[in-house]
Amino acid sequence: MEVTSTFQKVSADHPSQKIHWCEQRQRLEIDWSDTLGYPCKLYVNSWKNGSEWWSQLADEVHRPEVFSEPGLNLLAKTDSLAITHWQSTIPENLLLALQPFRLWNFSLLQMAFQWREMRDLIDSNPALVWLVREYADTHNLSHSRLRRLLNLKQHQILKNIGLTGTKSSVRSLRRIQVESYNPSMAELVRQLWRQPEIVEQFKHQQKIDRPFMRLIQRLPWIAGRPLAKTLDTIECHWRYEELIQRVIDTRSMSQNDPEVEERLACARSFAAVENLHRRAIETFNVRNQGRLARVTALADDDGDFLPFPDPPDPGTADIQPILTPQALLDEGRRMEHCVGSYIRTVQDGNYFVYHMKSPEPLTIGVRVRQGRITNYDQIEGVQNCRPTEEAKNKMLAWITAAVSKRTSLIA
């Protein structure tokens, strides 16, 4: 069976690449000639033939060093029938485990073919493979030294790369949930897995993903407490993210009050966190009347708030920018939420807040870069109620138009 497909054009300056699966030779063939303007083809063998790859120019064949990347992600999900057919030659569990490895997935595939220990580790603990591979690259380990490292027990591998080397830490590492393994995630994991006391608290945590790890990095006293278990019980993604934001906002508004922190750590439900959040808002907006905001906000020599930058977008008749620090405090009091704590963030120029009048009152926070809106950050009703679909759609239409303005200006 011969299967041919074509990559869609990336731009008018980059014609399509022809991709062909050759059943007889059991290999993928990609013709880059039209794109590069000179004869060039890439060949990739099937899994059973070792997944070797090489390129052929007009009069020469280039064979790369062992365990090299071909320069494109062939293991990602794709609409290409030819690539899909090539992927079907790879054991399914291995293909799925390697897809998050965007930097090294092909070289790891080759290692898995040649080294049984690598294949076993990818299958049992892909996050550990990711940490080991990055360690090998940053420490210039030879392939022989890397292979010796892979032959150790998993907790010994962790210890050898400078992390907490316990069986409990290995089990916790297996529960990490990420869409892709990247350098920033690797650094986050390393920071946490260097702290035995925190890793020990992960032993019963089922959901260890990026938002959770960032929360623990910022608030380590949550690890192993009832609040961490509460997060485990939430299956809805937006609800999970919302709870984390409530915790962070509550702590910020309470000025890291130890009593509030303890109550948060002991929260056994979303409702318990909501109650603490509401009380923090009342304290912030009613009793303190802006005093807490002044702790972090920029002020002049007389103690008056420094003004906000110009709004990144003029808004519409129903969506208006909040132009002054005092108006932002008023917005928080009127809407009964914590937006008044964002004065410093707006002053720094990376954030701005708008108020929607119709079809319902909403507070809209947007992210700003170089004086232009890049996306919205949050949209909250009175007491942080979620917006109706009508209101949210109206806000999204405005955001889309504002971002389009930025894109056209950059172009």
Secondary structure, 3 states (H helix, E strand, C coil): CEEEEECCCCECCECCCEEEEECCCCEEEEECHHHHCCCEEEEEECHHHCCCEEEEECCCEECCCCCCCCCCCCCCCCCCHHHHHHHCCCCHHHHHHHCCCCCCHHHHHHHHHHCHHHHHHHHHCHHHHHHHHHHHHHCCCCHHHHHHHHCCCHHHHHHHCCCCCCHHHHHHHHCEECCCCCHHHHHHHHHHHCCHHHHHHHHHCCCEEHHHHHHHHHCHHHCCCHHHHHHHHCCCHHHHHHHHHHHHHHHHHCCCCHHHHHHHHCCCCHHHHHHHHHHHHHHHHHHCCCHHHHHHCCECCCCCECCCCCCCCCCCCCEEECCCHHHHHHHHHHHCCCHHHHHHHHHCCCEEEEEECCCCCEEEEEEEECCEEEEEEEEECHHHCCCCHHHHHHHHHHHHHHHHHHHHHHC
